[in-house]
Amino acid sequence: MKFTLFYDGSCPLCVAEMGKLRELNKQGALSFEDILAPDFSDRYPDIDVNKANQILHGYTHEGTLLLGLDATHRAWSLVGKKPWIGILRWPVIRWFADHCYLFFARNRYAISYVFTGRSRCEQGVCYKDKSASK
């Protein structure tokens, strides 16, 4: 049961989350695709990069497209972690959680800067080297 996540490889927090998922992906249930890879559109012509840049996309092995927190929930469920994300999919909570997620997605570079000191990854580097400032 393969689930493919399409993520923004220039977003430090996004890259960090994908890194944690990769570490936990012991069963190989997940695959990861950076939407900013040069050949992305050639390999995934059915994924609109502009839309995928606005909200996390994920494809189930059956070809069903999941977006935002639905994709996040599926990914974490497949690695057996963060079951609490399922609460965010409950009917009343879903509306609020989805709006919070969309706020995060729109502001992910500024939020990343607050938490990591970088708003974007540059040449595969997503965090400031704290030892360089000493």
Buried (B, 14 or more C-beta within 10 A) or exposed (E): EEBBBBBBBBBBBBBBBBEEBEEBBEEEBBBBBBBBEEEBEEEBEEBEBEEBBBBBBBBBEEEEEBBBBBBBBBBBBBBEEBEEBEEBBEEEEBEEBBEEBBEEBEEBBEBBBEEBEBBBBEEEEBBEEEEEEE
